[in-house]
């Protein structure tokens, strides 16, 4: 595996995060706190691995510019902009949600995760879309 392979690895990590987030949501809706805890911990670890891979790729390879003009470019940036903003904004709230869960402050945890979960899901799904648009569909 080379640094050039990191975008695919990162897209796979984002896809795994989507599955883990969905499974974690299902488990908490069923009242299975232990399964929820394990799944959401796994989602956090996989997302952290993604972040490490993303930053490593940007530092070693640099940015990849979107090659198309016209409507594909408009669609790409309409996905990339909220994806980037939410990815940055989510991190401190994600850490707070984890802290609240660890310390047993479940009401505070629930208040944050009501909007954090869909935002994290959006970032993970759009991360895969950004990869597909940059490295598969419009090459």
N, C-alpha and C positions, 0 to 999 in steps of 0.2 A: 504494500500500500504506500502510495506517495501522497504528497501534499495536494496534488492534482485530484486525487480520489476523494478528498474530504467533502466536497459538495454532495456527492451521492451518499456518503456515509451520514452526513448531517440530515439529508432528506429522509433517510431510513430512520434515524433517531427521532425526527419529528413525527414520522408516521407511527412509530412505536408509542410515542407520547400520546397521540390521539387515541390509540387503543386503550392505553392505561387510564387516561382521563375518563373515557367513556365507561370502562369497567369500574373505576372508582366511584363514579357518580351512581351507577346502577347499584353498587353494593351499599352505599350510604342510604339510598332510597329504600332498600330492603331492610335497613336497620343493622346491617352487618358492619359494625365499626372497625373490627380488627382487619377484615379483608380490605375495607376502604383505606385504612391507615397504611397497609402494606402496598396497595396499588398506588396511592398518591405519593408515598415515599419513593417508589420505583419511578413514577412519572417525574418527580423532582430530580432524581439521580440521572435519568436519561436526558432530561433537559439541560442539566449541568454539563453532561458529556457533550451535548450539542453545542452549548456555548463555548466550551473549550475548543472544540473542533472548528467552529465558526471563526473564533478569534485567531486561532493558529493559521487557518487558511488565509484570512485577511492580512495577517502580518507577513506570511511567507510568500504568498502568491499575489496578493493585492486584489483590488476590486475587479469585478467583471462588469463591463458596461453592457446595457441592454442594446442589442444590435439593430432593432427594428424601429421604424418610424410609423406615423399614422396611428390608427386605432389600436394596434397591439401595444404600442408604447404608452398610450393613454390608459389602457387596461392594466398594464404592468405597474405603472406608477400609482394608479388608484388602489392597487393591492399592496404595493411596497410601502407606501407612506403610512397608512394606519398600522400595518404589520410592525414597522420599525418603532413607531411611537408607543404602541401598546407593549411591545417587547421590553422597552426601556422602563415604562411606567409599572409594569407588572412585577418586576423583581423585588422592590422593597415590600410590596403588598403580599407577595408570595412568602417572603421571609417572615412577615408579621403573622400570616395565617398559620404557618408552621409553628411559630413560637406560641401562638394561642392554643393550638392543638396540643403541643407538648406540655404546656403548663396547665392544661385542663380548662382553659377559658373558652368553652365550646360555643357560647353565645356570640362572643366576639369573633371567633373563627367562622361561624355561620354567616355573620353580617358581611365579612370581607369576601368570603368565597361565593356568595350569591352573585356577585358581579365578576369576581376574579376567575372563577371556573370558565364561564363563557369567553372571557377575554383571553385566557391561556389557551383555550381550545382554538379560538380564532387565530392566534399567533402561530400555533402548531400547524394548523391546516394551511394557512396562507404561506407558511415557510416552505411547505411542500410545493405549493403552486409557484412560488418564486423560483424554486429550483427547476421545476419543469419548464417554466417560461425562459429561464436563462440558459439551461443546459440541454434541453430536449426539444421543445416545440419550435423555438425560433432561432435555431443555430444556423 
